[in-house]
Amino acid sequence: MKGSTVCEPICTSNTLNLNSNLQRTSTIMRQFIISKRLHFGSDKEYNFVYSSFGVIHVLFTTLSLSMAPLDGVFWVNGLNTEFLDFVFQRITYFGNGVFMIPFLVILYLRKIYLSIALATSGLVQGCVVILFKQILFPFSDRPITKIKAGAAHLIPGLNIHHSNSFPSGHAVTVFGFCIFLALCYKNKLLTCMLLLLATLVGISRVYLLQHYLMDVAVGALIGSLTSVVVFHVFEKVNKPSWMTTAPRFKLHLPLNHE
């Protein structure tokens, strides 16, 4: 009886302490989850970027699923004019990763981690494209291999590829780059301009007989998702102070000694 009497207050105290700790832990976790949900899901600064790019993704996907692969190519290619030949033959080069280099410098001068994040995004996208083209779908032929001579509009002198069609590497690059910049600046006018550029590059790949609509739709989705994930990871992760500021350059001028 005495042992039981001594144990009761001790057990009661331990139970109260355990309940108190559990309640405190639960409160901290709930506050953490709420804060993260609000920051990720309710941040209105990014809503325009996501909704704008989302509309184009839905449009590309719907078009690619609503018609046979070659029918989609013939439909886009059939819009040909001399003006569109001139525009698409040149704007398609914006899907080449080389044009991102100046923007890496611009972002570096704004905040160093943004430049590193853009480079990381490009690297990840390159790896994903290689995975799809060389390993998962190595035998995906380009539209030109299934089009009879004279059945489509060809631009004289244009080099048309014959293999590794899925997905469009140009679409991956340009959509990833454009949505990344849109997230960085959160400017509606800039977002619209970047979205227009990405859309035109995507259309150009079909117009020039380099890809099917599905290649572009999937490539655009891969590029956008990769950049969004990389951008938010770099935004949320703890970074050293030197990464969150613009670099400081010191100019050393030689002294003239007479």
Wavefront OBJ file of the C-alpha trace (Angstrom):
o trace
v 0.000 0.000 0.000
v 2.809 2.445 0.872
v 4.632 1.700 -2.401
v 1.405 2.280 -4.290
v 0.837 5.580 -2.488
v 4.341 6.819 -3.311
v 4.048 5.790 -6.977
v 0.785 7.609 -7.640
v 2.082 11.218 -7.414
v 5.225 10.280 -9.374
v 3.221 8.644 -12.175
v 0.765 11.518 -12.218
v 3.619 14.019 -12.463
v 5.263 12.105 -15.301
v 1.958 11.876 -17.159
v 1.369 15.608 -16.800
v 4.887 16.377 -18.021
v 4.463 14.036 -20.990
v 1.124 15.606 -21.935
v 2.609 19.073 -21.606
v 5.552 18.154 -23.861
v 3.244 16.577 -26.421
v 1.017 19.639 -26.468
v 4.029 21.929 -26.847
v 5.438 19.821 -29.683
v 2.051 19.679 -31.385
v 1.707 23.465 -31.180
v 5.162 24.033 -32.657
v 4.520 21.583 -35.510
v 1.117 23.119 -36.247
v 2.598 26.619 -36.368
v 5.414 25.388 -38.627
v 3.011 23.681 -41.041
v 0.695 26.704 -41.149
v 3.564 29.080 -41.817
v 4.902 26.902 -44.637
v 1.472 26.461 -46.162
v 0.854 30.181 -46.119
v 4.247 30.943 -47.584
v 4.117 28.395 -50.367
v 0.437 28.146 -51.170
v -0.906 31.645 -50.511
v 1.934 33.802 -51.748
v 0.066 36.049 -54.192
v 3.330 37.336 -55.628
v 3.716 34.134 -57.637
v 0.060 33.511 -58.526
v 0.167 35.472 -61.792
v 3.288 33.629 -62.928
v 1.824 30.206 -62.172
v -1.593 30.929 -63.675
v -0.132 32.448 -66.865
v 2.289 29.620 -67.539
v -0.367 27.108 -66.477
v -2.725 28.302 -69.225
v -0.048 27.722 -71.888
v 0.797 24.296 -70.496
v -2.870 23.302 -70.628
v -3.132 24.665 -74.169
v -0.092 22.750 -75.462
v -1.226 19.550 -73.728
v -4.798 19.842 -75.004
v -3.671 20.431 -78.583
v -1.224 17.529 -78.469
v -3.899 15.152 -77.171
v -6.718 16.352 -79.421
v -5.122 15.329 -82.729
v -2.833 12.684 -84.160
v 0.894 13.531 -83.876
v 1.410 14.156 -87.599
v -1.870 16.066 -87.886
v -0.597 18.499 -85.263
v 2.627 18.967 -87.202
v 0.795 19.538 -90.490
v -1.584 22.006 -88.800
v 1.191 24.182 -87.355
v 3.465 23.839 -90.387
v 0.532 24.625 -92.686
v 0.375 28.176 -91.278
v 3.591 28.951 -93.149
v 4.324 32.358 -94.619
v 7.584 34.066 -95.542
v 7.281 36.212 -92.429
v 6.803 33.207 -90.121
v 9.687 31.423 -91.832
v 11.898 34.382 -90.975
v 10.633 34.719 -87.383
v 10.555 31.067 -86.339
v 13.874 30.219 -87.954
v 15.523 32.818 -85.690
v 13.462 32.770 -82.523
v 13.977 29.025 -82.154
v 17.593 29.723 -81.118
v 16.309 31.134 -77.832
v 15.789 27.507 -76.861
v 19.553 27.084 -76.924
v 21.065 27.247 -73.443
v 23.870 29.555 -74.586
v 21.610 32.607 -74.521
v 21.177 32.176 -70.742
v 24.790 33.125 -70.023
v 24.226 36.926 -69.984
v 21.319 36.441 -67.573
v 23.494 34.369 -65.256
v 25.710 37.438 -64.978
v 22.719 39.768 -64.483
v 21.298 37.606 -61.691
v 24.750 37.265 -60.155
v 24.951 41.041 -59.884
v 21.530 41.120 -58.219
v 21.811 38.227 -55.762
v 24.497 35.593 -56.090
v 22.287 32.662 -55.121
v 19.842 33.426 -57.953
v 22.604 32.937 -60.496
v 23.659 29.698 -58.827
v 20.018 28.536 -58.753
v 19.540 29.261 -62.475
v 22.724 27.365 -63.317
v 21.575 24.459 -61.121
v 18.194 24.430 -62.825
v 19.837 24.320 -66.249
v 22.096 21.476 -65.160
v 19.203 19.422 -63.805
v 17.188 20.039 -66.961
v 20.113 18.920 -69.108
v 20.371 15.681 -67.154
v 16.628 15.040 -67.471
v 16.712 15.660 -71.235
v 19.627 13.247 -71.649
v 17.778 10.660 -69.552
v 14.689 10.898 -71.750
v 16.398 11.153 -75.127
v 19.267 8.703 -74.666
v 17.925 6.140 -72.193
v 14.123 6.137 -71.895
v 13.155 7.044 -75.486
v 16.263 6.556 -77.656
v 14.280 5.490 -80.726
v 11.785 8.374 -80.894
v 12.004 9.583 -84.491
v 11.378 13.176 -85.579
v 8.358 14.094 -87.734
v 10.450 14.430 -90.894
v 11.030 10.646 -90.938
v 7.279 10.052 -91.393
v 6.497 12.864 -93.825
v 6.536 12.153 -97.544
v 8.519 14.416 -99.825
v 6.564 17.531 -100.714
v 3.854 16.922 -98.095
v 5.051 19.676 -95.741
v 6.611 23.110 -96.008
v 10.410 22.995 -95.773
v 12.612 26.050 -95.334
v 15.572 25.832 -97.751
v 18.882 25.267 -96.001
v 17.332 24.364 -92.639
v 19.003 21.426 -90.893
v 16.244 19.077 -89.726
v 17.077 16.376 -87.187
v 15.836 12.829 -87.595
v 16.178 11.201 -84.154
v 15.784 11.814 -80.392
v 12.498 13.632 -80.727
v 11.028 13.198 -77.241
v 10.989 15.565 -75.428
v 11.914 18.908 -76.992
v 15.144 20.100 -75.406
v 14.513 23.635 -76.665
v 11.117 23.673 -74.915
v 12.689 22.416 -71.678
v 15.333 25.138 -71.773
v 13.206 28.119 -72.757
v 10.254 27.386 -70.456
v 12.567 26.621 -67.548
v 14.510 29.818 -68.113
v 11.482 32.057 -68.646
v 9.499 30.899 -65.625
v 12.631 31.176 -63.469
v 13.128 34.816 -64.470
v 9.418 35.495 -63.986
v 9.616 34.127 -60.433
v 12.686 36.240 -59.712
v 11.191 39.566 -60.789
v 7.444 38.969 -60.253
v 6.592 41.672 -62.783
v 3.395 41.102 -64.785
v 4.606 42.779 -67.968
v 7.901 40.890 -67.878
v 6.046 37.640 -67.171
v 3.847 38.149 -70.246
v 6.876 38.901 -72.430
v 8.744 35.842 -71.177
v 5.674 33.651 -71.646
v 5.256 34.921 -75.212
v 8.906 34.140 -75.947
v 8.622 30.614 -74.535
v 5.392 29.957 -76.436
v 6.823 31.144 -79.749
v 9.925 28.995 -79.310
v 7.725 25.991 -78.557
v 5.593 26.606 -81.668
v 8.713 27.112 -83.772
v 9.903 23.595 -82.984
v 6.754 22.146 -84.572
v 6.623 24.692 -87.395
v 10.203 23.806 -88.380
v 9.350 20.063 -88.359
v 11.766 19.381 -85.511
v 9.207 18.062 -83.016
v 5.650 16.908 -82.429
v 3.269 18.943 -80.252
v 3.571 16.307 -77.504
v 7.371 16.700 -77.498
v 6.930 20.420 -76.879
v 4.159 19.999 -74.298
v 6.162 17.537 -72.186
v 9.401 19.495 -72.617
v 7.715 22.724 -71.502
v 6.283 20.973 -68.435
v 9.646 19.452 -67.485
v 11.397 22.802 -67.815
v 8.810 24.700 -65.796
v 8.516 22.156 -62.977
v 12.287 21.830 -62.648
v 12.806 25.576 -62.409
v 9.959 26.043 -59.926
v 11.339 23.347 -57.620
v 14.934 24.595 -57.823
v 13.850 28.218 -57.333
v 11.855 27.481 -54.176
v 14.523 25.181 -52.754
v 17.085 27.961 -53.052
v 14.588 30.466 -51.630
v 13.847 28.380 -48.527
v 17.188 26.786 -47.717
v 19.489 28.516 -45.256
v 22.149 30.354 -47.234
v 25.392 32.035 -46.182
v 25.176 35.813 -46.143
v 27.477 36.236 -49.164
v 24.951 34.399 -51.355
v 22.038 36.696 -50.517
v 23.675 39.962 -51.523
v 25.107 41.474 -54.656
v 28.861 41.000 -55.058
v 31.083 43.892 -54.131
v 33.892 44.745 -56.451
v 36.872 46.824 -55.492
v 38.619 48.749 -58.211
v 42.339 49.056 -57.678
v 43.890 51.824 -59.715
v 47.657 52.001 -60.161
v 49.219 55.013 -58.465
v 51.387 57.312 -60.500
v 54.647 57.965 -58.718
v 56.556 60.893 -60.111
l 1 2 3 4 5 6 7 8 9 10 11 12 13 14 15 16 17 18 19 20 21 22 23 24 25 26 27 28 29 30 31 32 33 34 35 36 37 38 39 40 41 42 43 44 45 46 47 48 49 50 51 52 53 54 55 56 57 58 59 60 61 62 63 64 65 66 67 68 69 70 71 72 73 74 75 76 77 78 79 80 81 82 83 84 85 86 87 88 89 90 91 92 93 94 95 96 97 98 99 100 101 102 103 104 105 106 107 108 109 110 111 112 113 114 115 116 117 118 119 120 121 122 123 124 125 126 127 128 129 130 131 132 133 134 135 136 137 138 139 140 141 142 143 144 145 146 147 148 149 150 151 152 153 154 155 156 157 158 159 160 161 162 163 164 165 166 167 168 169 170 171 172 173 174 175 176 177 178 179 180 181 182 183 184 185 186 187 188 189 190 191 192 193 194 195 196 197 198 199 200 201 202 203 204 205 206 207 208 209 210 211 212 213 214 215 216 217 218 219 220 221 222 223 224 225 226 227 228 229 230 231 232 233 234 235 236 237 238 239 240 241 242 243 244 245 246 247 248 249 250 251 252 253 254 255 256 257 258
